[in-house]
Amino acid sequence: MTLGHILIITGLIICAVTLVNSSNDVIKKNKEYAKNCMKKFPVKKSSLQEMYSTFHVPEDKNLKCFLGCLLRKVGLIKRNYIDWNVSRRAHKKLNQDPIVYKRTEVMIKRCKKEIIPNFRDKCQLAADIISCKLKYSQKFGIPIMRMQ
């Protein structure tokens, strides 16, 4: 996994899911989170390609655990609950277009209803969250921002 792939994953997670403040310090901090999580859970390039092409997290334990690690570090997954407000604040900050923001609100509400949290398996929980967000991003035309 190259640094470029780490940055793409980080961009997906940070921009599409949890970035609360777009300052360089926050981006830098989240890149560090991603690097640390990548060391613990190396991700294959093919898993990333599959995730982007299918808008679903594939059956790759390392990818799921990487996502779980990252979502815990940024505060979306807490000890025993999902803090959807973290995602809501991120989308509000990133989506200056009120139409796109309304779509993200619908996405969050639907994912909140659809996801049955299992806090014993935070890897699968993270995969479920990201898969749901990817599915609705595709369905509602919500852009997925990727860092280059």
Disulfide bonds with the S-S distance in Angstrom:
Cys37-Cys69 2.01
Cys65-Cys123 2.10
Cys111-Cys132 2.08
